[in-house]
Amino acid sequence: MEPFWESWYIDSCLGTGSYGSVYKVYKSEFGKRFYSALKVISIPKSEAEEREILSEYQDAQSASEYLYEISQDIFKEIQIMEELRGKTNIVSFEDHKIIKKPKGIGYFVLIRMELLTDLNEYIKTHDLTETMLVKLGLDLCTALSICEKRNIIHRDIKPANIFVSVDGDFKLGDFGIARRLEGLQTGLSVKGTYNYMAPEVYRGEAYDARVDIYSLGMVMYYYLNEKHAPFIPTSRKIVHSEDKEEALRQRFQGEQIPNPVKGSLDLNAAVLKACEFNRENRYKNADEFYQALSKILTLDDAILMKHEFEIQIKRNSEDVQEKNELNKQDLFKTEFIKGITQEMERIDASTGTYMDWTKEDGMTQEPFLVDENNEVSSLFQDEPSNVTQLEASNRKVKRICFIGIFFFLILIVIKPQRIVGSVIDLVQKIFVDDESKDLYDPSATDVRLDGKKLKD
């Protein structure tokens, strides 16, 4: 199988969006696999959109130049991601590549990032308790504080852009529509997700970093309100489009957002302050929001949260160890089948031993070296130091084989009445020591053993 990009191979597809897909990719070095997430963005996103762009321009060259400008804008977004590389609570950017499409017009943008679990997938197997939700708020406030210092406004904070690491840390990702601002700028386009969007962004007014505080507050409100937006009754399991439109109208017109159905008084107050319609009534910056959330955590909550994450880390470590053990067993079986013939020849030639294949070890069947004391050692461990014992065992086996062959010949060429005497004579010559030879006399008419007479 050819690598998809350089030395990276596709493992599986993690998800597909409007402009591309995200894949789980891996590469192997020294027998170990390393995983990353690869986002593939198509510009334009489909053949239908390509035809629409071509119809709007006079020729293909003009359309291609337009798409080139878009790719340059995305490259600037990638530069922002590079500035945030390695920062706490922000998804780590690792590499990128922009490729012109071999057919038609447009480009493919490849962005490789650290492999994480998105929040929507995470809560399928984990309870998002109040303590965990406060932890989410604290971690994302840390990320937003870093962005503020670089004049970066994310403008699209939502559950799909929040990720969880194996250590239980929440991270902000997908800066695909983020903009670096040189001073305060105006947002002329409506971007982001309506459910979490600040009113000033929706109305196309000037905005600042407080729009991200608003969106983070709306995310926390969503989970405190049993996954329902403000002004939508939590008793409704099915929410129709007209209900959503009415709820958005109420929120964007400045009606007071009701308390969520869950959460402590302090947490609800902090979240509602972040979601104030008038931005002057919100937290001034992410650090101020962070301080408000940190006061909600009691010492017991902090200890419990630390304990929960330690359990999660231990569970993840055990899963990794189990996976590594299975990989070792698969590697062993592959290497064993590949080299067993050479190993047999090497062992037989160097030690003269034979192999016993009757012992199984877990999922694999190992060859073992057997010595004269019936003790075994793995073929892939160090060879026994006492080689003379192994050689003696081999000689004894050869003697027994020789006796069997000779006995068969006797049955064919010697009279039956002489078989017993011949076999006894053969055994006596091979195994009986000199001291016991006088107990047997072939010329005598009877045989005495320990002084007792035996009949012919």
C-alpha positions in Angstrom: 0.0 0.0 0.0 1.3 3.4 -1.0 1.5 6.2 1.6 -1.2 8.8 1.3 1.1 11.7 2.2 4.9 11.2 2.4 5.3 8.4 5.0 1.7 8.7 6.4 -0.9 6.1 5.7 -4.7 6.4 6.2 -6.1 4.3 9.1 -9.7 5.4 9.0 -12.0 8.4 8.3 -13.0 10.3 11.5 -15.6 12.5 10.0 -16.7 14.5 6.9 -17.8 18.2 6.8 -19.0 20.6 4.2 -15.5 21.3 2.8 -13.6 18.1 3.5 -12.8 15.2 5.7 -10.7 14.3 8.7 -8.7 11.1 8.7 -6.8 9.2 11.3 -3.3 8.6 9.8 -0.2 6.8 11.0 3.4 6.1 10.2 5.7 3.4 11.5 9.2 3.8 12.9 11.3 1.1 14.6 8.2 -1.2 14.9 6.0 1.5 16.6 3.1 3.3 15.1 2.6 7.1 15.5 -0.9 8.5 14.9 -2.1 12.0 13.8 -5.3 13.6 12.5 -5.3 14.8 8.9 -7.8 17.3 7.6 -8.2 17.4 3.8 -10.0 20.5 2.6 -11.3 20.8 -1.0 -11.5 24.2 -2.7 -14.1 24.3 -4.2 -15.9 21.7 -2.1 -17.6 19.9 -4.9 -18.0 19.6 -8.7 -21.3 21.4 -8.5 -19.6 24.4 -6.7 -16.8 24.3 -9.3 -19.4 24.6 -12.1 -21.1 27.5 -10.3 -17.8 29.4 -10.0 -16.9 28.8 -13.6 -20.3 30.2 -14.6 -19.7 33.4 -12.6 -16.4 34.2 -14.3 -15.6 34.9 -17.9 -13.1 32.1 -18.3 -11.4 29.3 -16.3 -8.3 31.4 -15.8 -10.2 34.1 -13.9 -12.0 31.4 -11.8 -8.6 29.8 -11.0 -7.2 33.2 -9.9 -10.1 33.6 -7.6 -9.6 30.2 -6.0 -5.9 31.0 -5.7 -6.7 34.0 -3.6 -8.8 31.8 -1.3 -6.0 29.3 -0.9 -3.7 32.2 0.0 -6.2 33.3 2.7 -6.2 29.7 4.1 -2.4 29.8 4.1 -2.6 32.9 6.3 -4.9 30.9 8.7 -2.3 28.1 8.7 0.3 30.7 9.8 -1.9 31.6 12.7 -2.0 27.9 13.7 1.8 27.7 13.5 2.0 30.6 15.9 -0.2 28.6 18.4 1.7 25.4 18.0 2.5 23.7 21.3 0.4 26.1 23.3 -1.6 24.8 26.3 -5.3 23.9 25.6 -5.0 24.6 21.8 -4.9 21.7 19.3 -1.3 21.3 18.1 -0.7 22.0 14.5 2.0 19.7 13.0 2.3 20.1 9.3 0.5 21.2 6.1 0.6 21.1 2.4 -1.4 22.9 -0.4 -1.7 20.9 -3.6 -3.2 22.1 -6.9 -5.9 19.7 -8.1 -4.7 17.5 -11.0 -8.1 18.0 -12.8 -10.3 21.0 -13.0 -9.6 24.1 -11.0 -8.9 24.6 -7.3 -6.7 23.1 -4.5 -6.5 20.5 -1.8 -5.3 21.8 1.6 -3.8 19.1 3.9 -3.4 20.0 7.5 -1.9 17.4 10.0 -2.7 17.9 13.7 -2.5 15.9 16.9 -5.0 13.1 17.3 -7.7 14.0 19.8 -11.4 13.1 20.6 -14.0 15.7 19.8 -16.3 16.7 22.6 -19.5 15.3 21.0 -17.8 11.9 20.8 -16.3 12.2 24.3 -19.6 12.7 26.1 -21.0 9.5 24.6 -18.9 7.5 27.0 -18.4 10.1 29.8 -20.7 12.1 32.0 -20.2 15.8 31.7 -20.7 16.7 35.3 -20.8 20.2 36.7 -17.2 19.8 37.8 -16.1 18.6 34.4 -18.0 21.5 32.7 -16.1 24.0 34.9 -12.9 22.3 33.9 -13.9 22.7 30.3 -14.5 26.4 30.8 -11.2 26.9 32.6 -9.2 25.1 29.9 -10.9 27.1 27.1 -10.4 30.3 28.9 -6.7 29.5 29.0 -6.8 29.0 25.2 -8.7 32.2 24.6 -6.2 34.1 26.8 -3.4 33.0 24.5 -5.4 34.0 21.5 -6.2 37.5 22.9 -2.5 38.2 23.4 -2.0 37.6 19.7 -5.1 39.5 18.6 -6.7 36.3 17.4 -10.5 35.9 17.4 -11.7 32.3 16.9 -15.4 33.3 16.2 -16.6 29.8 15.8 -16.5 28.1 19.3 -18.9 25.2 19.4 -18.8 21.6 20.7 -17.5 20.3 17.3 -14.4 22.5 17.7 -13.6 21.4 21.3 -11.4 18.4 21.7 -10.3 16.2 24.6 -6.8 14.7 25.1 -6.0 11.3 26.6 -5.0 13.2 29.7 -8.4 14.7 30.1 -7.5 18.2 29.0 -10.0 20.2 26.8 -8.5 21.9 23.8 -9.7 24.5 21.3 -9.3 23.6 17.6 -10.3 24.3 14.1 -9.1 27.9 13.5 -10.3 27.6 9.9 -12.2 30.9 10.0 -10.2 32.7 12.7 -8.6 36.0 11.8 -5.6 37.8 13.1 -6.5 41.4 13.9 -4.1 44.3 13.7 -6.0 46.4 16.3 -9.8 46.4 16.3 -11.4 45.5 13.1 -15.0 45.1 11.9 -16.5 41.8 10.9 -18.2 42.3 7.6 -19.4 38.7 7.1 -21.7 36.5 9.1 -19.6 33.5 10.1 -19.8 30.9 12.8 -22.6 28.8 14.1 -25.9 30.6 15.0 -26.6 28.5 18.1 -23.4 29.9 19.8 -22.9 33.1 17.9 -22.7 36.5 19.6 -25.5 39.0 18.6 -23.0 41.6 17.2 -21.5 39.0 14.9 -25.0 38.1 13.7 -25.9 41.7 13.0 -22.6 42.3 11.2 -21.4 45.0 13.7 -17.9 45.6 15.0 -16.8 43.0 17.5 -13.8 42.1 19.6 -12.5 39.1 21.5 -15.6 39.1 23.8 -17.6 37.3 21.0 -15.5 34.2 21.9 -16.4 34.6 25.6 -20.1 34.8 24.6 -19.8 31.6 22.5 -18.0 29.7 25.3 -20.7 30.7 27.7 -23.4 29.5 25.2 -21.6 26.1 25.0 -21.6 25.7 28.7 -25.3 26.9 28.9 -26.2 24.2 26.3 -24.9 21.4 28.5 -26.4 22.9 31.7 -29.8 23.1 29.9 -29.9 19.4 28.9 -28.6 20.2 25.4 -31.3 22.8 24.6 -30.6 26.4 23.4 -32.2 29.3 25.4 -35.9 29.8 25.0 -36.5 26.2 23.9 -38.3 24.1 26.6 -36.2 21.1 27.7 -39.3 19.0 27.7 -39.3 18.9 23.9 -37.5 16.0 22.6 -38.0 17.0 19.0 -37.3 20.7 18.1 -38.7 22.0 14.9 -37.1 24.6 12.7 -39.6 27.3 13.5 -38.9 26.8 17.2 -35.2 27.3 16.6 -35.9 30.4 14.5 -38.1 31.9 17.3 -35.5 31.1 20.0 -32.7 32.8 17.9 -35.0 35.9 17.3 -35.5 36.2 21.1 -31.9 35.9 21.9 -30.6 38.3 19.1 -33.2 40.9 20.1 -31.8 41.0 23.6 -34.4 39.2 25.7 -33.2 38.1 29.1 -31.8 34.5 28.8 -33.5 32.2 31.4 -31.5 30.2 33.9 -30.5 26.7 32.7 -32.3 23.8 34.4 -29.1 22.4 35.9 -26.0 23.8 37.7 -25.3 25.6 40.9 -26.3 29.3 41.4 -22.7 30.4 41.2 -22.0 28.5 37.9 -25.3 29.7 36.3 -24.5 33.3 37.2 -21.1 33.0 35.7 -22.4 31.5 32.5 -25.2 34.0 32.1 -22.8 36.9 32.6 -20.6 35.5 29.7 -23.8 35.4 27.6 -25.0 39.0 28.2 -26.6 40.6 25.2 -24.6 43.8 25.8 -21.0 43.0 25.5 -20.1 45.7 28.0 -21.8 43.6 30.7 -19.8 40.5 29.8 -16.4 39.6 31.2 -13.8 42.0 29.8 -11.4 39.2 28.8 -10.8 35.4 29.2 -8.7 35.9 32.3 -11.6 37.5 34.1 -14.0 34.7 33.1 -11.3 32.2 34.3 -11.2 33.8 37.7 -15.0 33.6 38.1 -15.0 29.9 37.2 -12.1 29.1 39.4 -14.0 30.5 42.5 -16.8 28.0 41.9 -14.5 25.0 42.4 -14.2 24.0 46.0 -11.2 22.1 47.4 -13.3 18.9 47.3 -14.2 19.5 43.7 -10.6 20.0 42.7 -9.5 16.8 44.5 -12.4 14.9 42.9 -11.6 16.3 39.5 -7.9 15.3 39.9 -8.9 11.8 41.0 -11.3 11.4 38.0 -8.5 12.4 35.6 -6.0 10.1 37.3 -8.5 7.2 36.8 -9.0 8.2 33.2 -5.2 8.4 32.6 -4.7 5.0 34.2 -7.5 3.5 32.0 -6.0 5.0 28.9 -2.6 3.7 29.8 -4.0 0.2 30.3 -5.7 0.4 27.0 -2.5 1.4 25.3 -0.6 -1.4 27.0 -3.2 -3.9 26.0 -3.0 -2.7 22.4 0.8 -2.8 22.4 0.7 -6.3 23.8 -1.6 -7.4 21.0 0.7 -5.7 18.5 3.6 -7.6 20.0 1.8 -10.9 19.6 0.8 -10.1 16.0 4.4 -9.1 15.3 5.7 -12.3 16.8 3.4 -14.5 14.7 4.4 -12.6 11.5 8.1 -12.8 12.2 7.9 -16.4 13.4 6.1 -17.6 10.2 8.6 -15.6 8.1 11.8 -17.0 9.7 10.9 -20.4 11.2 12.7 -22.4 8.5 15.9 -20.5 9.0 15.7 -20.8 12.8 15.2 -24.6 12.6 18.2 -25.0 10.4 20.3 -22.7 12.6 19.3 -24.5 15.9 19.7 -28.0 14.4 23.1 -27.1 13.0 24.5 -25.3 16.1 23.1 -27.4 19.0 21.8 -30.6 17.5 18.6 -30.2 19.4 15.0 -31.1 18.5 11.9 -28.9 18.9 8.7 -29.7 20.8 5.7 -27.8 19.3 3.1 -29.0 21.9 3.3 -26.0 24.3 1.1 -23.0 23.5 1.7 -19.6 25.0 -1.4 -17.3 24.9 -2.4 -16.5 21.3 0.8 -17.8 19.8 2.4 -21.2 19.5 6.1 -21.1 20.3 8.8 -23.7 19.5 10.8 -24.8 22.5 14.2 -26.4 23.0 14.0 -29.6 25.2 16.9 -31.0 27.2 17.3 -34.5 28.7 15.6 -33.4 32.0 12.5 -32.5 29.9 13.1 -28.8 30.7 12.1 -26.3 28.0 13.4 -22.9 26.9 12.0 -20.6 24.3 13.5 -20.6 20.9 13.8 -16.9 20.9 15.5 -16.7 24.3 19.2 -17.0 24.9 20.4 -20.6 24.0 21.3 -22.9 27.0 24.8 -22.5 28.2 25.2 -26.3 29.0 25.5 -27.5 25.4 26.9 -30.9 26.5 23.7 -32.0 28.1 21.8 -31.2 24.9 24.3 -33.2 22.9 24.0 -36.2 25.3 20.2 -36.0 25.0 20.5 -36.1 21.2 22.8 -39.1 21.3 20.4 -41.0 23.5 17.6 -40.4 21.1 19.7 -41.7 18.2 20.5 -44.9 20.2 16.8 -45.5 20.7 16.1 -45.0 17.0 18.9 -47.4 16.1 17.5 -50.1 18.5 14.0 -49.8 16.9 15.4 -50.2 13.4 17.6 -53.2 14.4 14.7 -54.9 16.1 12.6 -54.7 12.9 15.4 -56.3 10.9 15.6 -59.1 13.5 11.9 -59.9 12.9 12.6 -60.4 9.3 15.9 -62.4 9.1 16.2 -64.2 12.4 14.2 -67.1 13.7 11.6 -66.2 16.3 13.1 -68.5 19.0 16.3 -66.5 18.8 14.7 -63.1 18.9 14.5 -62.8 22.7 18.1 -63.8 23.2 19.3 -61.4 20.5 17.4 -58.4 21.8 18.6 -59.1 25.4 22.1 -59.3 24.1 21.8 -56.1 22.2 20.3 -54.2 25.2 23.0 -55.7 27.5 25.8 -54.4 25.2 24.4 -50.9 25.0 23.0 -50.2 28.4 24.1 -52.8 31.0 27.4 -52.0 32.7 30.4 -54.3 33.1 29.5 -55.2 36.7 26.2 -56.9 35.7 27.6 -58.9 32.8 28.3 -62.0 34.8 24.6 -62.4 35.6 24.0 -63.4 32.0 25.7 -66.3 30.2 24.5 -67.0 26.6 26.0 -70.5 26.6 24.0 -71.6 29.7 20.8 -73.5 29.4 19.0 -71.3 31.9 19.2 -67.7 32.9 19.8 -66.6 36.5 18.9 -63.1 37.6 19.7 -62.3 41.2 20.2 -66.0 41.9 16.8 -67.2 40.7 16.4 -69.7 37.9 14.2 -68.7 34.9 12.7 -71.1 32.6 13.7 -71.3 28.9 
